[in-house]
């Protein structure tokens, strides 16, 4: 039996092909993919590669599917951890020394079927649409960032970046009973998210204004978010380094000294844990009317290259590949 898949053979070379069904390792099950959301990381891997990417590879790590022969729906924690290292034993399996991530080190969800560890399956409520559930993983990553800065209820959070990542971060802040504000200098991007923000009550502007914030999080890869964000944090506050920086800029010593003189903590965040995926799925289910407005388009597998180009250009919010959509 063959399946349709989208294979990244090398950087900038995506090929739609017929491939055999995945072979299952011990502890794995075959999942029929119903939805796979796309993100900027997928687009970057396509165009320039990634530190954790091994090629050739079927991309896709924001996956929802069903077990064949049943109607049981699941989202997938994209990691495969060893369960034995210090990080795993501490409940931080996203930092596993032997981590193998779906769509990076092993085949991902841009295929009709995918092999996943049974332990990575998280049941989706029967009343929640799969295309919404597919946004669980990026929201879980946002929750991980907020856990790392130990966000408390009623704290004020400035989110630098108004794309899909920033919007999901703001939703995660709301779920933590704290107060988010999104800042993005691109007013057209803010306009694109207007309905989502109206439904959720999330504030946004093209400049941060005055006042000091308990937490600042970068939801954009520009180093300027760090340089300009630190002075906006109250003394003793925290910076959540969520989006990895791109480019070759350097940070002035005077900026770094802010960490010393005002005791500002910087916390990195990468990926998420199973427990954070479970929490994120509950947030998606609770706020499904808001989340609807994040999905700009549902597409077929054939249209993924065009969608990745639009994502890189910042022209769209979330795009979801719907495997149940007629070609």
N, C-alpha and C positions, 0 to 999 in steps of 0.2 A: 504494500500500500504506500502511495506517495502523498506528500503534503506540499502545499504552496508555502514558500518562505522567501524572505528578503535577506540575501547574504551580502555582507560587506567583505569583499575579497581582499581589498587593500584600500588605503585612504582614497576617498573620492571615487570609489568604484563599487556601487551597489548593484546587485543583480537579482532580479526576480527569477526564481527557479523552482523546479520540482525536486524535492529531496525525500529520502526515506524517512519514515517515522523515527523519532529518537529512540536509541537503545537505553534501557533503564539500568542504572546501577542499583546496588543494594539500598533499600530504604526509599527509593524513588517511585513516583507514580507518573502516569501519563495524564496531562491536563489538556483538554481541548480549549484553546484560546478563544475567548469571545471578544475581548477588548484589550488593547495595549495603547496606553497614552504615550505621547512623544514629549521629550523635553530638550532643553538646550544642550545638555550633555550628549544626547544621542546625535544631535546635529554637529556638535564639535568633533565627536569621534569620527563621524562620516567625513568631515572636511580636513581634520588635522590630526586625528588619533587621540590617544589618552594614555596617561601613565599606566593605568590598570587594564588596558585593552590588549588582548592577544588576537591576531588575525590568522585566517579568515574567521568571521564571527557573524552569527545572527544577533542583531541588536535587540534592545527592548527589555526594560526592567520595571515598568509600571503595568503589571499584568493582572488581568482578571480572567477566570475561565471556569469551566465545569468539568467534573469527572465524567468521562464517556459512559454512556448508558444510564446516567442519572441526571437529575436537575439540580444537584448540589453545586452551588457557586462558591468560589474562593478567590481571594486575592493572595498574592504570593510575596512573602518576604524574600527579596532577591538574593540574599546571602546564603552561603553554605559554609558553616563554621565547623571547627574541629571539636568544640565542646570540652577541650582539655587544657588549653593554654590559660595563662593568668587572666587575660581579658575575658575569655568565655566564662571562666569560673566566677568572675566578678560581675557577671550579667551584662557585659559590654561586648557581646559577640560581634558587633559591627567592626570592632578593632582586632578581630581574630588574626593571629599571625599567619594562618593558612587560609584566609578568606578567599573564596571563589564566588564572584558575583555574576548573577545572571545577566547576559548581555555584554559582559566584560571578559570574564575568564571562561565562561561556558555559555551555551546557546541560550538566547533570550526569546522574547515573546512576539517578535515580528515573524511568526510562523503559525500555521494552523494548530500545531500541537507542540508541547514543550514538556521536557522531563524535569520534574521538580522534586526535592525531598518532601516526603509526606509531612515532616515536622515544620515545613515552611508554609503550609496551607493554613489560611485564616478564613473561617466561614463568613460568607456575606449574607446578611439578612435577606430573606426571600423577597421583601418589599423594596429593596434597594437596587436600582438599575446598575448593570455591570459597567456602563460607561462612566458613571459617577464613582463607583467603587474603584475604578482603575486609577483614580487620583489619590488613593490611600498612601502609596509609598512616598511621593514628594511631601505630603502633609506630615507623615511620620518623621521625615528628615527635619522638617521645621520644628516639630516637637522635641527632637533630639537637641537641636540648637538651644531651645528654651530651657530644657533640662540642664544643659551644660552651664548656662548662666544663672541657674537656680531662680528662675523668674517667679515672683510672688504675686498673689492677687493684688489688684489696684495699682501696681507699678506702671510707670509710663514707658512705652517702648517706641523708639523711633526706628522705622524700617526704611533703609536707603535703597530704593529700587522698586518700581511699580509694575514689574512684569508678573507673570504667573507665580514665580517663586515668592516675590514680595507679598502678593495677595494671599497665597496660602499661608505664609508666615503670619500675616495679620489675623487670619482666621484662627490659627493655632494660639496666638496671643489672646484673642477673645475667649477661646475655650479654656484658657488658664485663668480667666477672670481678671486679666490685666487690660491695659488701655493702649491700643496701637495707633500709630499714625504713620502713613506711608508718604514718602517724599520722592518725587521723580521730576526732574527738570523738563521732561518731555510731556507737554500738556496733551498731545494726541494719545499718548499711552494711558494717561489718567482718564481721558474721555472714554476710551475703549472699555475700561473697567467700571464705568459709572453705575450700571445696573447692579453689578455684584456689590458695590459699596453701598448703594442705596438699600439693598435688601439686608445687608449685614450691619449697617450703621458704622462702617469703618471710615475714618477721616483720612483725607489725602490732600496734598498741595504740591506746588512746584518748588517750594522752598521751606526749610524747617522752621523759620521764624526764631523767636527768642526762647529763653528758658532752658533749663538743664533737664536731662532725661536720665532715668534710672538705668536704662539699657539702650544701646544702639546696636542694630544688626545690619550687616551688609547683605543685601539680596541682589547684588550686582557685582561683576568681577573687576570693576575699576578700583585701582588703589586709592583714588581720591575719596572713596567712601570711608576709608580708614583715616586718611589724613584730615579730612574735613569732619569726620564723625567724632573723633576723640575729644575735641574741645567742647562738644555739645553734651558730654556726659558729666553728670554731677560727680563731685569728688567721692571716691569710694564706689562709683558705679561700675558697670561692666560693658564690654564690647564683645558681641558674638560674631566670630569670624565664620560666616556660613558659606559664602561663595568664594571659591579660590580666586586669587588675583591673577590677572593676565597682564602681559606686557613686561617691560624691563625697567620700569621706574623704581626709584629707591625712596625710602622713608627718611626724611630729615631727622637728625639727632634731636632737634628741639621738639619734634612731635613725640618721639619715643620717650623723652624725658617726662612728658605728661603722665606716663604710666607710673613713673617713680614718685614724682612730687605730689600727685593727687590719688595715689593708690588705686589706679584703675586696673581692673582685671580683664584679661583677654582670654577668651575660651574658644578653641576651635571646635568644629562639629563636622562629621563626615558620616553619611549614611544614617542608618537607624537600626533599632533592635526589633525583635518580634513583638515585645510588649508595647513598644511605641506604635507599631503597625496596628495592633489591636485597639489602642486608644484612638489612633487616627481614624480608623474605620467607624468608630462610634461618633466622632466629630462629623465626618462626612454624612452619616445617616441623620444626625440631628439637624444639620444645616444644609440638607439636600437642595432646598429651594435657592439658596445662595450659590451653591456649587454649580448648579445648572448654568449659571451665567458665566462661569469660567471656561466652559467648553464652547469654543468658537465654531468647531466643525467636526463631524464624524466622517471618516474617509475610508476607502478601501486600501488594501495593501499596495496596489499599483500606484497610488498617489503619494506615497510616503516621500520620495525625493523632493517633490515640489513643496510639500509641507515642511520638510527640514530646512529648505532654503528660506521659507517665510519665517520660520522660527529663528534662524540665525540673524535675519534682518530685523527682528523685533516687531514684525507686522501682525502677529497673532497671539492670542492667549493660549489656551490648551487645545491641542488637536488630538483626537482619539481615533485609532484604527479600529474599525468595527468589522469583525470577521463574519458577522451575521448580516451585513449590508450587501445587497446584490451588487455584483461587479458591473 
